[in-house]
Each structure stands twice: as C-alpha cells, then as structure tokens.
Amino acid sequence: SSGINAEYGGSIFLENCSNSTYHVTCQQARIHATQNATFYFHVSSRPIIEDCKGLRVGRREQFYGDYEKDFSEAGLGETNKWSDVDDFNWLSKDHSPNWQLID
C-alpha cells in the first residue's frame, strides 16, 4: 500500500493505482483501471471513474501548513464535489457498486 498527496489547479488522471490511498485536490479527477483504493478528494468538478472496483471515497480534510496559499496559487476555490462521483461503467440512476462513501 502506498499513497500520495497532491494539489493541482488542473486535471489529474490516475491509472492502475490499486491498493493505495490518495489525498487529492484538483479541478478535475479521473481515475481509471483502479481497484481497492481510497481517495480523499477536494475537487471542483465531479470525480470520474472508469473500469474501477472497490473504491472508497471521502472528503479531503488532511492538509498541511500553507495549503491555503497553494490552493490560491492553483486557482482552486472552496467548491468540493467529492461525493458526486460519475462512474462511466454504471449508467443507471442507482448507486454504482464500484465505489462507496467513507463515513
């Protein structure tokens, strides 16, 4: 298991990132071909997953000393759509079985 902390003012594309934990802040997050991973998001648009299973999604709350400055420089605001995940493999209005919210 490994992990990453990332702040980025644009889009982040993660692929084949299984069995890991990520703390991600960005405008757009796209996760592809990933299994059994945990994501803590602060994301301006809806996170997108495709070909994923067993994902756990939570609100990013762990930050570091000067994160507000980094947010500002990256053009990131307070909008956080962390729980509005779009699963491109699940088009039903019912909740996708490929991800779950972390309580």
Residue pairs with C-beta under 8 A, 6 or more apart in sequence:
1 19
1 20
1 21
2 20
2 21
3 20
3 21
3 22
3 23
4 20
4 22
4 23
4 24
5 22
5 23
5 24
5 62
5 64
6 12
6 22
6 23
6 24
6 25
6 26
7 25
7 26
7 67
7 70
7 71
7 74
7 76
8 25
8 26
8 27
8 74
9 26
9 27
9 73
9 74
9 75
9 76
10 26
10 27
10 28
11 26
11 27
11 28
11 29
11 30
12 24
12 26
12 28
12 29
12 30
13 30
13 32
14 22
14 29
14 30
14 31
14 32
14 34
15 31
15 32
15 33
15 34
16 32
16 33
16 34
17 31
17 34
17 37
18 34
18 35
18 36
18 37
19 35
19 36
19 37
20 37
20 38
21 37
21 38
21 39
21 40
22 37
22 38
22 39
22 40
23 40
23 60
23 62
24 39
24 40
24 41
24 42
24 43
24 60
25 41
25 42
25 43
25 60
25 67
25 71
25 74
25 76
26 42
26 43
26 44
26 76
27 43
27 44
27 45
27 75
27 76
28 43
28 44
28 45
28 48
29 39
29 41
29 43
29 47
29 48
30 47
30 48
30 49
30 50
31 37
31 39
31 47
31 48
31 49
31 50
31 52
31 55
32 49
32 50
32 51
32 52
33 50
33 51
33 52
34 49
34 51
34 52
34 55
35 52
35 53
35 54
35 55
36 53
36 54
36 55
37 52
37 54
37 55
37 56
38 55
38 56
38 57
38 58
38 102
39 47
39 55
39 56
39 57
39 58
40 57
40 58
40 59
40 60
40 61
40 62
40 82
40 102
41 47
41 57
41 58
41 59
41 60
41 80
41 82
42 59
42 60
42 76
42 80
42 82
43 80
43 81
43 82
44 76
44 77
44 79
44 80
44 81
45 81
46 81
46 84
46 85
46 86
47 57
47 81
47 82
47 84
47 85
47 86
48 85
48 86
48 88
49 55
49 85
49 86
49 87
49 88
49 89
49 98
49 99
50 87
50 88
50 89
51 89
52 87
52 89
52 98
52 99
53 98
54 98
54 99
55 98
55 99
55 100
56 99
56 100
56 101
56 102
57 82
57 83
57 85
57 99
57 100
57 101
57 102
58 82
58 101
58 102
59 80
59 82
59 83
60 80
60 82
71 77
83 101
85 96
85 99
87 96
87 98
87 99
89 96
89 98
90 96
90 97
90 98
